[in-house]
Amino acid sequence: MPATRPNIVFFFTDDQRFDTIAALGNTVVQTPHMDRLVRSGVAFTQAHIPCGTSGAVCMPSRAMLHSGRTLFHLQGAGESIPEAHTTLGEALRGAGYRTFGVGKWHNGPASYQRSFGAGDDIFFGGMADHWNVPVCPYDPTGRYEYRAAYVESFMTDNAVRYRLCEHVHPGRHSSELIADAGLAFLEQADAAQPFFMYLSFLAPHDPRTMPREFLEHYAPDRLELPPNFAAEHPFDTGALRIRDELLASLPRQPAEVRRHLAEYYGMISHLDANIGRVLAALDARGLTENTLFILAGDNGLALGQHGLMGKQNCYDHSVRVPLVFAGPGLPRGVRSEAFAYLFDIFPTLCELTGTPIPASVEGTSLVPALRCPQEPLRDTLYFAYTDTQRAVKDREFKLIEYVIQGRRTMTQLFCLATDPWERCNLAGDPAHAGTVARLRQELYRWREAWDDEASPWGQTYWQGYGQPS
């Protein structure tokens, strides 16, 4: 174990796509504090989630992050983390860290309580009005009795909601609320004990609201539509009528999508400002030099790309996420193209802090890529959405295959090297038949490695998929 273990500050965002940080190439969005983290550390530009087993993709994503487990080795769709699976916070607590969790926790009170010895303003739901978030104060008993009743009444009975949720802070935006809780924790942090502070923001998830000054940073009519904008998705993905897809009219209207983008960027800039407040407090207390920072997001978002609005798909805009590590002993201003998953964060933090990696963890430590950015870690990646979509990606191509109503209905092949926006489907080109066959074999290999076919979603998908041709 290192002689002086670093503190850990983990900024986790909600629905932030991989390409929404200025320092990583987005010339429109304003993110000076995220940029600071990018300049101070290693940015993984090929970080991903495996998609999800629920329309609420963030729920299994968070369960994988905190358990280090792969997608089909979670309980249910990731609603909770079984006691047999040690959580990240649990492992760090066992290694002597003081653990503090604030904000969104979408995996149940029991796993939260195992993970954190302190906390505040905990949100156990999936989404909320950012100005009236029904958060819980930390409960040492772990009961959080009103949580289930709140979820049942959300957005239907405000009187019941406010009666059950006495810890609502009306008029305070979620990003400010979470940053404030983090600042309060830092005020009383004990310098003799290293801490793990997990700040899980609700932004930039919809409903996309923020202080007006941040919205006014972005004029919708000046924003360019993405190159793969489409009025409608050309075929059924199995998730075209899910909640996220109903947030904008069909066919998609360019002006409406630009408005969504302006609101999305405004939320990210406001979120960034609150991250900046936490960074400033760490600077003021002299803690920055011995603090390990992680910035990551739980999933991406389409926002008009491919005619979609949500994240219930295997396109890069939905499965690629931001991931940055910065801190003592790490390279500065470096980018790595290593193939990473969010569930790799768990073993990485264990290795960086000298914490034993629990036997239940399946992720791969990113430390080799932190030390040597040319380290690839993996040759391919696997993605799955419920029982309708499976995909595999290598350094040049991505294959996506769809099973709808019990039969394989569509195959897509994209050359990511020349078509990063995934616009030109090459699956029907005889010149690429060998690539399709090769990547189908990778689908089978990953299916076996992750026990996909034994899962409730995989049983349906693979029965309809049949044998690869």
N, C-alpha and C positions, 0 to 999 in steps of 0.2 A: 504494500500500500504506500502511495507517495507520502513523504514526510509532512507536507502541507497540502491537504486536499483542497481543491478549489470549491468555491461556492458554485451553484448552478442556477442560472436564470433561464427559464424556458418560456419563450413567447410563442403561443400557439394560436393561429388565426382560423377563421371559419369561412370556407368557400373562397379562399384566396388562390387565384390561378398562378401558375409558375412564372408567368411573364408580366407580373405587375409590380416589379421593383425597378426603379429608375437605373440603379447601378448595374443591373443585369440586362440593360438594353431597351427598356421601355422609355421612349423620349417624351411621353405625354404625362404619365403619372408622377406625382411629387412625393417622394419617400426619403427625405434626408436622413432619418434615423435608421431605417432599414439599410440604406446605402452605407451608413457608417459601419454596420455589422458586416456587410459584404466586404468592405475595404479592409476590415480588421481580421478577417478569417477566411474560411474555405466555403465557397458556395457550390453545392451539388446541383448542377444544371440538368441532370437526368435523374431526379428524385421522383418517386411515384407512389401511388397507392395501387393495390390490385383491383380496384373498383369495389364492388360490394354485393352483399347478399340481401340488401334491403333498399327500398327507394330512399330511405334516409341513409345515404352512403356514409355520412360522417359517423354514424353509430358503430359499424364494424371497423371503420378506419381508426377511431379512437380506441376501441378495444384491442386492435392489433398493436397500436402504438404502446399502450400501457402494459400489455402482456408479452409483447415480443412474439406472439403467435401468428401463424399464417391464416389466411382467410377462412379455410374450411375446418380449422382446428379451434374455432371459437365455439362457445355455447350459444345455440340459437343463431340469431343474426347479429350477435354482439351486444345484446341488451345488457348483459352483465358479464363480469369476468369471474369464472369459478375460482374457489379458494385453492384448487389444485394448481392454478396458474399464478405464480408470484407476480405482483405488479411492480412497475418501475419504482414507484414511491416506496413500496414495501421493501424492496431490495436495498434502496438507499437508506431507509430508516434502520434496517438491520446493520448497515455499515457505519452507523453513527451520525447520519445526516438529520438535521431538523427539516421536516418536510412541511411545506405550506402550499395549499391549493386554493385557487380562487377562479371563479367564472364557470364556464360550461363544462359539465361532466355528464356525459350522455350514457353512462354505463352502470347506473344504480348506486344507491347509498353504501351498500356493503363493501364494494371494491374501493369506493372513495375513502371509506373509513380505514381500510387496511393500508391505504397509500399515504395518508396525510395525518400527521399529529397535530396540525393546526390548519386553520383556513378561515375564510369569510366569504360572504356574498357568493354562495355556491348555487349554480343553476343546474337542476337535474333534467331539464327538458331539452328539446331540440332547437326551438326557435321562440322568439318573443318580441314584443314591442320593445325596441331598444331604450325607450324612455320610461318604461314601467316594467322592468325585469323582476319577476317574482323569485328573488334569491333567498337562500337560507343562511342564517348565521351558523357557524360551526357548532355542531352538537356532539359533545364527547361520547354520548351514548350511541350515536350513529342511527337514531330512529328516523329523524326527519319525517314526522308523521303526516304532515299536510301535503307532501309531494304528490302522492297518487291522486288525491282529491283535486289538487290544482290542475294536473294534467288533464283530468276528465273535463274540467270546467273551462279550460283555456279558450279564450276568444268567444265564449258563449254566454257567460254570466259573470260580468265584472264584479257584481256585489259579492258573489261567492268567492271569486278569485281574491279580492282584496281582504276579505275576512279571513281566508285561509292563509294568506301570504302576508303576514304582518311585517315582513322585512323588505317589502317593495320600497324603492326609493323614487317616488314619482318625480319626473323632471330631470333626472340625472341619466345621462346616456350610458349605455352598458360599457363602452370603452373607457369612459372616465371612471365609472364605478370600479371596474376591475383594476385599473391603474392605481386608484386611490387606496384600495385594499393592499396592493403590493407596497405602496409607499408607507402605509401604516406598519406593515410587517417589518420593513427595513429599519424603521425608527427604533424598534426594540430587538433587532437581531443581535444575537450574542456572538461577539467576535471569536470566542473560544470554540464555537461549534460550527462546522460548515453547514450551509443550508441549501436546500433544493426548493426554489420558488417557481411554481408552475402557474403562469398567467394565461388562462384559456379564454380568449376573447370571443364574443359573439359576432363581431364584425369581420368581414363585410357581408355576412348573410343578410338576406332580405328579412323583414321589410327594410329597404335601404334608406335610412334616415340618419341625419348628422347635423351638427350646427351649420347654419346657412353659409357661413364664411368658407367652409370647406367645399360645399356644393358649388359655390360661385367660382371656385378655381377652374371649373371645367364647363365650357360652353358646348352643349350638345351639338350644335350645328357646325362646330369646328372639329369634331372628332371624326376620324375616318372609320368606316366599317371595316371589319377584318376581311382579308382576301377570300376567306371561305364562307362569308355571309351567304345565306340562302333564305328564300322566303318560306320554304318548307323542307323538311327532311324527305328525301326521295322515296323512302320505303319504311315499313314498320320495323322499329327497333325493339318492340315489346314494352316500350316506356314512353310512348308519344302522348299519352293523356294523363301522365302523372302530374302531381301538384306543380312542380317547377315549370313544366311546359305550358301551364295555363296562366303564367304570370304576364304573358304578352299575347297580343292578338295573333291570329292565324288568318291568312299568311302573314309572316313577320313584316312589319313596316320599318323601313330604314330610320325614320325620325324617332320612332318609339324605341328601337334598339339603341340609337345614339343616346337617348335619355337614360336608358338603363345603364349604359356605359359611364355616363357622367356621374350618376349616383353611385355606381360601384367604385369609381376612382375617388370620389369625394369621401366615401366611407373609409377607403384605404388610407387616404391622407390624414383623416381624423384619427384613425387607429395608429398611424405612424407617429403622430404628435404625442399620443399618450405613451407609446413605447419610449419616445424621447424623454418624457417626464421621469420614467423609471431609470433610464440610463443616466440622466442628470443627477438623480438622487444617489445612485451608486458611485458616480464620480465624486460627489460632494462628501461622501462618507469614506472615500479612499478604498472602496471595495472592488473597483473595476479590474485592477491588475490581477487579482486572484479570483476572478469569476469567469466561469465557462458559460458562454451564451449559446443558446439554440433558438433559431427562428424557423418555424415550419408552419405549414397549413394542412388542414385535414383532407381537402380535396379541391379540385378545380371547378370550373363552371364554364358553360358554353357561351351564354349571352349573345345569341345570334349566330354563332358559328355552326355550320351545317344545318341551319334552320332550327337549332335547338336552343333552349334556355338553361337547362339544368346540367346535372352531373351524372345522370343514369346512363352512361355509355362508356365505351372504351377508347374514344378519341383522346389525343394527347391533351386537348384543352381541359379535359375532365379528370384524367388520371395523373397528370404531372403536377407537382406541387413545389413550392419554394422550400429549400432546406439549406440553412447556413449554420456552421459551427465557428465560433470565435472564442479565443481565450488563451490562457497561458500555455506556452509550448507549441501552439499551432501556427502554421504558416499564415501570412497576412496577404490579403488581396489575391487569393488564388481561386481558380475555378477547376472543378473536377467533373469529368463526364462519366464517372463511375455509375453503373446501374445500381441505384439504391432504392430501397423501400422505406417507408416511415418506420416499420417495425424493426429496422436496423438501428434506430436511435438507442433503444434499450441496451443492447450489448455494447454499443459504442460508449455510452456514458459509464457503464460498468468498467470497461477497460481503461478509460481515461481517469477514473477516480480510484482504481484499485479495488472495486467492489466485485465480489464473486458473481459470476453470471449464473442465474438459477437454471436448473436442469430443464425447466419448462420452456425456456426461451429458444425460439427457432430462428431468429434473425441473425444476420451476419454483421460483425463489427465493421464499421467504416474506418477504423483507425488506419489500416493499410493505405486507404485512399487519402486520408488526412495527411499522412506522412509523405506519400508519393501520389500526387494527383493523377498520374498516368495509369494507376492501378485500375483495371476495369471492374473488378469484383465479380461480375456475372457477364455471361455472353448473351443471355436472353432474359426477358421478363414475361410474366404471365398475368393475364387480366381476366376477370369474370364478373358479369353482372347477372345476378339472380339465376334464373334457369333459361335465359334467352340469348346471352352473348358470351363468347369466349374469344380471347385474342392473345397473340404472342408477338413480341417485338425483338428484333436484333439490332445491330448497329446500322443496318441499311433499310430494312423492310419491317412493315407491320401487317399481320394477317388478322382480320376480324371475321368471325363467322356467327351467323344468327340462326337460332332455332325458334320458330314462332308457331304456336299451336301444334306442336308435336312433329315438326319437320324442318329440315334445314332449308332456309329460304334465300339466303344471300351470303356471298363471300366477297370480302373486300381485301385488296392487297395494295398497300401504298409504299412507294419508295421514299422513305423519310429523308434520305440524303438529298434528293432533288425536289421533293414535294413535302416540306415540313408542315404545310397546312392541310395535308391529307385530302386533296381535292380530286386526284386522278386515280380511279380504280383500275388496277392492272390485272385483276384476277382473271379476266377473260382473254388476256393476251397469251397466245400459245408460247411466246418467247419467255414467259414467266411461269410456265407450268411446273418447272422444276423447283422454283422458289416456293410456290404454293405447296407442293408435295413435301418439301423439306420442313416448312414451318408447321404443316399439319402434324408431322411427326413430333415436333417440339410441343405442340398442344398435347399430344398423348403422353409425352414424357412428363410434362408438368402436371397433367391430370393425375398420374400415378403418384408423383412426389408429394402432392398436396392432398391426396385422398379426395379429390373432387368428385369422382364418380360415386363415392359412398355417401356423399352429402345429399340432403333433400333436394337441393337445387341441381346438383350434378346428375342425379339419377334421371331427372326429367330431361335435362339438356342432352346428355349423351345418348339417351334412348332415341331421341328425335334426330340426333346428329348422324347416327349410323357410322359406317366405316368410311374413312377418308378415301377419296378416289384418286 
